[in-house]
Amino acid sequence: MHEAFVSELSAWVTDAGLAGIPETDIVSGFCDRCVAVGIPLDRVHVFIDTLHPVHEGRVFRWGHSRSESPIHEYGRPSLGGLDATNSASLDARATAIWRRSAITACCNPARRCCASP
């Protein structure tokens, strides 16, 4: 693969993201550019997980059937056997689990998980 193509594609993705282009358009533009230079793509799925206790993430699809949406949002997976019959309680417990996670600790500027010497 040409270095020039990789540089141009990287610059385009960066510019598109900074310009606020919708994610589905960025995925389509990326894939269309790859196909145009001979990369044999048929279908692509881009998964983006979030750091949220309720909303797990999104999937962006390219090369999919027209009956499928190009974007799919998915919720959290099982929370280690927590009972989902009371969603408010489940959300509260999911939030508590998330707040105790290492990711939350690392993202909190008042609490450093990797203190410098």
C-alpha positions in Angstrom: 0.0 0.0 0.0 1.3 3.4 -0.9 2.5 5.6 1.9 0.9 8.6 0.2 -2.5 7.0 0.3 -2.2 6.2 4.0 -1.2 9.8 4.7 -4.0 11.2 2.6 -6.6 8.9 4.2 -5.4 9.7 7.7 -5.6 13.4 7.0 -9.1 13.0 5.5 -10.4 11.0 8.5 -8.9 13.6 10.9 -10.3 16.5 9.0 -13.7 14.8 8.6 -13.9 14.1 12.4 -12.8 17.6 13.3 -15.4 19.1 10.9 -18.2 17.1 12.6 -19.0 14.9 9.7 -21.5 12.2 10.8 -19.8 8.9 11.7 -21.7 7.0 9.0 -20.3 9.3 6.4 -16.8 8.9 7.8 -17.0 5.1 7.7 -18.5 5.3 4.1 -15.9 7.7 2.9 -13.1 5.7 4.4 -14.3 2.4 2.8 -15.1 4.0 -0.5 -11.5 5.4 -0.7 -10.0 2.0 0.2 -12.1 0.3 -2.5 -11.1 3.0 -5.0 -7.4 2.1 -4.6 -8.0 -1.6 -4.9 -8.4 -2.8 -1.4 -11.0 -5.6 -1.7 -13.6 -4.6 1.0 -17.0 -6.2 0.9 -18.5 -5.5 4.4 -17.2 -3.4 7.3 -18.3 -3.1 10.9 -16.8 -0.4 13.1 -17.5 -0.9 16.8 -17.2 2.0 19.2 -17.6 1.2 22.9 -18.4 4.0 25.4 -17.4 4.5 29.0 -21.0 4.8 30.1 -22.8 2.6 32.6 -26.0 2.1 30.5 -25.2 2.8 26.8 -22.5 0.3 25.7 -21.7 1.6 22.2 -22.4 1.8 18.5 -21.8 -0.2 15.4 -21.4 1.5 12.0 -21.9 -0.7 9.0 -20.7 -0.4 5.4 -21.5 -2.7 2.5 -24.6 -4.0 4.3 -28.0 -5.0 3.1 -30.2 -2.0 2.4 -32.7 -3.5 4.8 -30.2 -3.0 7.6 -29.5 0.4 9.2 -26.0 1.7 8.7 -25.8 2.4 12.5 -26.8 0.2 15.4 -26.7 1.3 19.1 -26.3 -1.5 21.6 -26.9 -1.6 25.4 -24.8 -3.0 28.1 -24.2 -6.7 28.2 -25.1 -8.8 31.2 -23.9 -7.3 34.4 -22.6 -10.5 36.0 -26.0 -12.0 36.7 -27.7 -8.9 38.0 -31.4 -9.2 37.8 -32.9 -7.0 35.1 -36.5 -7.1 36.4 -36.2 -3.7 38.1 -34.4 -1.5 35.5 -34.0 1.5 37.9 -32.3 -0.7 40.4 -30.2 -2.3 37.7 -29.2 1.1 36.4 -28.2 2.2 39.9 -26.2 -1.0 40.4 -24.6 -0.6 36.9 -23.6 2.9 37.7 -22.1 1.9 41.0 -20.0 -0.8 39.3 -18.9 1.7 36.7 -17.9 4.2 39.3 -15.7 1.6 41.1 -14.0 0.7 37.8 -10.3 1.3 37.0 -11.3 3.4 34.0 -13.4 5.8 36.1 -10.4 6.1 38.6 -8.0 6.9 35.7 -10.4 9.4 34.2 -10.8 11.3 37.5 -8.1 14.0 37.8 -8.6 14.1 41.6 -7.8 10.4 41.8 -4.7 9.2 39.9 -4.4 5.4 39.2 -0.8 5.8 38.1 0.8 8.2 40.4 4.2 9.6 39.3 7.1 9.1 41.6 
